[in-house]
Amino acid sequence: MTGASHVPAQAAATLPTGIPMQDPELADRIAQRMAQVDAALDAATRSADQLADDAGRHLVAAGGKRFRPLLTLLAGELGDGTVPELVDAAVVVELTQVASLYHDDVMDSAPVRRGAPSAHTVWGNTVAILVGDLLFARASALVAGLGPEAVVLQSRTFERMCLGQLHETIGPRDGEDPVDHYLQVLSDKTASLLATSARLGALFGGCPPEIVEAVTAYGEKVGMAFQLADDVLDVASSGAESGKTPGTDLREHVPTMPVLLLRRLVERGEGTAADADLLARLDGDLSDDAALAAVVADLRGHAVLAGTRELAHRWAREAAAELAPLADGPVKQAFADLAEMLADRTV
């Protein structure tokens, strides 16, 4: 099979999600299936109750890149990409992701999500939490139709996501390295669902075990790259680009890699007086917009942001290395391009 890297640049196509693919035929197939996923997501989030309907469809209607469904559909292309279970699996992982966002935004007090007001700012914390639970229930009902293996996989993934959130909330134990603790949080809270997204695709596509394991490992590592790039975005992007308010995590003192790297630098005595001052301001009251904008500007020009970006690229390279068992071709190329794009993303 000829690798997609030989496709002329002018033949490249872009999915509705904004993710480029070098092979137009593959992009067209995935785009058609993604349209089915979007329609199924709309149906899965509808409710007869007006409040549940409005709040439950809020984040789905706001859009999103649909990275997780894309991983499921792409992995399915390594086998039989036409089986209907792939669409259901893609809906399950996106519903799980969206449900977790309702909870995350309450815990992080995030005012904006996907360019729209977060659900808790519109309906309040209690409604947002209950709607998140409702969407988890919808995902559980849908995954039940995919069989016992999918149910167990979904439950174990959900457990990891909860543990990641729990460990993020309580912070590192005495003597535990904060950077290592944070990487474990990312693995459980974020990477686990991307790994499951790819695994479900390969399983229902009928791929052999070695391919299933390869794309699962890829999903885990690309999830790490994705979240580290998100840490960069929290500092480096504008709200118009990312759909999130810049510095939201900083304002709520949510640990992110640039701050952890800065803290390690200062605590080891390797930082400057300016580094110590920046860390003190990051640890202080950032409720004032001007104070937040000042620390965001200082972090944008600091080496710790470049260090975080390099970590994202390192995880992306390791993710691409997991693709070795896959046959050369458009799907393998798309996975490799996706890893690079996620590490470099601006939205």
C-alpha positions as CSV (number, residue, x, y, z in Angstrom):
1,M,0.0,0.0,0.0
2,T,1.3,3.4,-0.9
3,G,1.8,5.8,2.1
4,A,-0.3,8.9,2.2
5,S,2.9,11.0,2.4
6,H,3.1,10.6,-1.4
7,V,-0.2,12.3,-2.0
8,P,0.3,15.7,-3.6
9,A,-0.2,18.6,-1.2
10,Q,-3.0,20.1,-3.2
11,A,-5.0,16.9,-2.7
12,A,-5.1,17.3,1.1
13,A,-8.5,17.6,2.6
14,T,-9.8,19.1,5.8
15,L,-12.5,17.6,7.9
16,P,-15.3,19.7,9.4
17,T,-13.5,19.4,12.7
18,G,-10.6,21.4,11.2
19,I,-8.2,18.5,11.2
20,P,-6.3,18.1,7.9
21,M,-5.9,14.7,6.2
22,Q,-3.6,14.1,3.3
23,D,-5.8,11.5,1.7
24,P,-9.0,13.0,0.3
25,E,-10.9,9.6,0.0
26,L,-10.1,8.9,3.7
27,A,-11.1,12.4,4.7
28,D,-14.4,12.0,2.8
29,R,-15.2,8.7,4.5
30,I,-14.4,10.0,7.9
31,A,-16.4,13.2,7.3
32,Q,-19.5,11.2,6.3
33,R,-19.2,9.1,9.4
34,M,-18.6,12.2,11.6
35,A,-21.9,13.6,10.3
36,Q,-23.6,10.5,11.5
37,V,-21.9,10.8,14.8
38,D,-23.1,14.4,15.1
39,A,-26.7,13.4,14.3
40,A,-26.5,10.6,16.8
41,L,-25.1,12.9,19.5
42,D,-27.9,15.4,18.9
43,A,-30.5,12.6,19.3
44,A,-28.7,11.2,22.4
45,T,-28.7,14.5,24.2
46,R,-32.4,15.4,23.6
47,S,-34.9,15.2,26.4
48,A,-38.6,15.6,26.8
49,D,-38.0,17.8,29.8
50,Q,-37.2,21.3,28.6
51,L,-34.5,22.2,31.1
52,A,-32.7,18.8,30.6
53,D,-33.0,19.3,26.8
54,D,-31.6,22.9,26.8
55,A,-28.8,22.2,29.3
56,G,-28.0,18.7,28.0
57,R,-27.5,19.9,24.4
58,H,-25.7,23.1,25.4
59,L,-22.1,21.9,25.0
60,V,-22.8,19.5,22.1
61,A,-24.4,22.4,20.2
62,A,-21.4,24.6,21.0
63,G,-19.3,22.3,18.8
64,G,-15.8,21.1,19.7
65,K,-13.1,19.3,17.7
66,R,-14.5,15.8,18.2
67,F,-11.0,14.4,18.7
68,R,-12.2,11.3,20.5
69,P,-14.8,10.2,17.9
70,L,-12.2,10.9,15.2
71,L,-9.8,8.5,16.9
72,T,-12.6,5.8,17.1
73,L,-13.5,6.2,13.4
74,L,-9.8,6.3,12.3
75,A,-8.9,3.2,14.2
76,G,-11.9,1.5,12.7
77,E,-10.5,2.2,9.3
78,L,-7.6,-0.1,10.1
79,G,-10.2,-2.9,9.8
80,D,-13.8,-2.6,8.6
81,G,-14.6,1.0,8.9
82,T,-18.2,0.6,7.8
83,V,-19.7,-1.3,10.8
84,P,-22.4,0.6,12.5
85,E,-21.0,-0.1,15.9
86,L,-18.2,2.4,15.2
87,V,-20.7,5.3,15.2
88,D,-22.2,4.2,18.4
89,A,-18.7,3.8,20.0
90,A,-17.8,7.3,18.8
91,V,-20.9,8.7,20.3
92,V,-20.2,7.0,23.6
93,V,-16.7,8.5,23.9
94,E,-17.9,12.0,23.0
95,L,-20.9,11.8,25.4
96,T,-18.5,10.7,28.1
97,Q,-16.2,13.7,27.3
98,V,-19.0,16.2,27.3
99,A,-20.4,14.9,30.5
100,S,-17.0,15.3,32.2
101,L,-16.8,18.9,31.0
102,Y,-20.0,19.9,32.9
103,H,-18.4,18.6,36.1
104,D,-14.9,20.0,35.3
105,D,-16.2,23.5,34.7
106,V,-18.0,23.5,38.0
107,M,-14.9,22.4,39.9
108,D,-12.7,24.9,38.0
109,S,-15.2,27.7,38.0
110,A,-14.6,28.1,34.2
111,P,-16.7,30.8,32.7
112,V,-16.4,29.8,29.1
113,R,-16.3,26.4,27.3
114,R,-16.1,25.9,23.5
115,G,-16.6,29.6,23.0
116,A,-20.0,29.6,24.8
117,P,-20.8,30.4,28.5
118,S,-20.2,27.2,30.5
119,A,-23.3,25.5,31.7
120,H,-22.9,26.3,35.4
121,T,-22.8,30.1,34.6
122,V,-26.2,29.7,32.8
123,W,-28.1,27.3,35.0
124,G,-26.0,27.1,38.2
125,N,-23.7,24.4,39.7
126,T,-26.4,22.0,40.7
127,V,-28.0,21.8,37.3
128,A,-24.7,21.5,35.6
129,I,-23.6,18.6,37.8
130,L,-26.9,16.8,37.3
131,V,-26.9,17.3,33.6
132,G,-23.3,15.8,33.5
133,D,-24.7,12.8,35.4
134,L,-27.6,12.6,32.9
135,L,-25.2,12.5,30.0
136,F,-23.0,9.8,31.7
137,A,-26.2,7.8,32.0
138,R,-26.9,8.2,28.3
139,A,-23.4,7.1,27.5
140,S,-23.8,4.0,29.7
141,A,-27.1,3.0,28.1
142,L,-25.5,3.3,24.6
143,V,-22.4,1.4,25.5
144,A,-24.5,-1.4,26.9
145,G,-25.7,-2.1,23.4
146,L,-22.1,-2.7,22.3
147,G,-21.6,-5.7,24.6
148,P,-19.8,-6.7,27.8
149,E,-16.2,-5.9,26.7
150,A,-17.2,-2.3,25.8
151,V,-19.1,-1.9,29.1
152,V,-16.1,-3.0,31.1
153,L,-13.8,-0.8,29.1
154,Q,-16.1,2.2,29.6
155,S,-16.4,1.6,33.3
156,R,-12.6,1.3,33.8
157,T,-12.1,4.4,31.8
158,F,-14.6,6.3,33.8
159,E,-12.9,5.1,37.0
160,R,-9.6,6.4,35.8
161,M,-11.1,9.8,34.9
162,C,-12.6,10.1,38.4
163,L,-9.3,9.1,40.0
164,G,-7.5,11.7,37.9
165,Q,-9.9,14.4,39.0
166,L,-9.7,13.3,42.6
167,H,-5.9,13.3,42.6
168,E,-5.8,16.7,40.9
169,T,-8.1,18.0,43.6
170,I,-6.1,16.7,46.6
171,G,-2.7,17.4,45.1
172,P,0.5,15.4,45.5
173,R,1.3,13.4,48.7
174,D,4.1,14.4,50.9
175,G,7.4,13.5,49.2
176,E,5.7,13.0,45.8
177,D,7.2,14.9,42.9
178,P,4.6,17.4,41.8
179,V,5.5,17.1,38.1
180,D,5.2,13.3,38.2
181,H,1.9,13.6,40.1
182,Y,0.6,15.9,37.5
183,L,1.6,13.6,34.6
184,Q,-0.3,10.8,36.3
185,V,-3.3,13.1,36.7
186,L,-3.2,13.8,32.9
187,S,-2.9,10.1,32.1
188,D,-6.0,9.3,34.1
189,K,-8.1,12.3,33.6
190,T,-7.5,12.9,29.9
191,A,-5.4,10.3,28.2
192,S,-7.5,7.4,29.4
193,L,-10.5,8.4,27.3
194,L,-8.4,9.0,24.2
195,A,-6.8,5.6,24.6
196,T,-10.3,4.0,25.0
197,S,-11.6,6.0,21.9
198,A,-8.9,4.4,19.7
199,R,-9.3,1.0,21.3
200,L,-13.0,0.8,20.7
201,G,-12.5,1.7,17.1
202,A,-9.9,-1.0,16.5
203,L,-12.0,-3.6,18.4
204,F,-15.2,-2.9,16.5
205,G,-13.3,-2.6,13.2
206,G,-12.2,-6.2,13.8
207,C,-8.5,-5.5,14.0
208,P,-6.0,-8.1,15.3
209,P,-4.8,-7.8,18.9
210,E,-1.4,-6.3,18.1
211,I,-3.2,-3.4,16.2
212,V,-5.7,-2.9,19.0
213,E,-2.8,-2.6,21.5
214,A,-0.8,-0.3,19.3
215,V,-3.6,2.2,18.8
216,T,-4.5,2.1,22.5
217,A,-0.9,3.0,23.4
218,Y,-1.0,5.7,20.7
219,G,-4.2,7.1,22.2
220,E,-2.8,7.2,25.7
221,K,0.4,9.1,24.6
222,V,-1.3,11.4,22.2
223,G,-3.7,12.3,25.0
224,M,-0.7,13.4,27.1
225,A,0.5,15.6,24.2
226,F,-3.1,17.0,23.8
227,Q,-3.4,18.0,27.5
228,L,0.2,19.5,27.7
229,A,-0.6,21.5,24.6
230,D,-3.8,22.7,26.3
231,D,-1.6,23.9,29.2
232,V,0.3,26.0,26.6
233,L,-3.0,27.3,25.2
234,D,-4.2,28.4,28.6
235,V,-1.3,30.9,28.6
236,A,-0.5,31.5,24.9
237,S,-3.8,31.7,23.1
238,S,-6.5,34.4,22.9
239,G,-10.0,33.5,24.0
240,A,-11.2,34.0,20.4
241,E,-8.8,31.2,19.3
242,S,-9.4,28.6,22.0
243,G,-12.9,29.3,23.1
244,K,-11.6,29.5,26.7
245,T,-10.7,32.6,28.7
246,P,-6.9,32.9,28.8
247,G,-5.5,32.2,32.2
248,T,-8.6,30.5,33.5
249,D,-6.6,27.7,35.1
250,L,-4.1,30.2,36.5
251,R,-6.9,32.3,38.1
252,E,-8.4,29.2,39.8
253,H,-4.9,28.0,40.8
254,V,-5.4,24.7,38.9
255,P,-2.0,23.1,38.5
256,T,-0.6,23.3,35.0
257,M,2.8,22.2,33.7
258,P,4.3,25.7,33.1
259,V,3.5,26.7,36.7
260,L,4.9,23.4,38.0
261,L,8.1,23.8,36.1
262,L,8.4,27.4,37.4
263,R,7.8,26.2,40.9
264,R,10.4,23.5,40.6
265,L,12.9,26.0,39.2
266,V,12.4,28.4,42.2
267,E,12.4,25.6,44.8
268,R,15.7,24.2,43.5
269,G,17.3,27.6,43.8
270,E,17.8,27.7,40.0
271,G,15.4,30.6,39.3
272,T,16.0,34.4,39.3
273,A,14.4,37.0,41.6
274,A,12.0,37.7,38.7
275,D,11.0,34.0,38.7
276,A,10.3,34.0,42.4
277,D,8.2,37.2,42.1
278,L,6.2,35.7,39.2
279,L,5.6,32.5,41.3
280,A,4.4,34.6,44.2
281,R,2.0,36.5,42.0
282,L,0.7,33.2,40.5
283,D,0.1,31.9,44.1
284,G,-1.7,35.2,45.0
285,D,-5.0,36.7,44.3
286,L,-5.7,36.7,40.5
287,S,-9.3,37.8,40.6
288,D,-8.4,41.2,39.2
289,D,-8.3,41.1,35.4
290,A,-5.2,43.3,35.2
291,A,-3.3,41.0,37.7
292,L,-4.2,37.9,35.7
293,A,-3.2,39.6,32.4
294,A,0.2,40.5,33.8
295,V,1.1,37.0,34.9
296,V,-0.2,35.6,31.6
297,A,2.0,38.0,29.7
298,D,5.1,37.1,31.9
299,L,4.5,33.4,31.4
300,R,4.1,33.8,27.7
301,G,7.7,35.0,27.5
302,H,9.1,32.5,30.0
303,A,11.2,29.4,29.2
304,V,8.8,27.2,31.2
305,L,6.2,27.7,28.5
306,A,8.6,26.6,25.8
307,G,9.5,23.6,28.1
308,T,5.9,22.6,28.3
309,R,5.5,22.9,24.5
310,E,8.6,20.6,24.1
311,L,7.1,18.1,26.5
312,A,3.9,18.0,24.3
313,H,6.0,17.4,21.2
314,R,8.0,14.6,23.0
315,W,4.7,12.8,23.9
316,A,3.5,13.3,20.3
317,R,6.7,11.7,19.0
318,E,6.3,8.8,21.4
319,A,2.7,8.4,20.3
320,A,3.8,8.2,16.6
321,A,6.4,5.6,17.5
322,E,3.6,3.3,18.7
323,L,2.2,3.2,15.2
324,A,5.1,0.9,14.0
325,P,2.9,-2.2,13.8
326,L,0.4,-0.5,11.5
327,A,0.7,-1.0,7.7
328,D,1.9,2.1,5.8
329,G,-0.9,4.0,4.2
330,P,-3.4,6.9,4.6
331,V,-4.7,5.8,8.0
332,K,-1.3,5.5,9.6
333,Q,-0.3,8.8,8.1
334,A,-3.4,10.4,9.4
335,F,-2.6,9.1,12.9
336,A,0.9,10.5,12.7
337,D,-0.3,13.9,11.4
338,L,-2.9,14.1,14.1
339,A,-0.3,13.6,16.8
340,E,1.8,16.4,15.4
341,M,-1.2,18.7,15.0
342,L,-2.4,18.1,18.5
343,A,1.0,19.1,20.0
344,D,1.1,22.2,17.8
345,R,-2.5,23.2,18.0
346,T,-3.6,26.8,18.5
347,V,-7.3,26.0,19.3
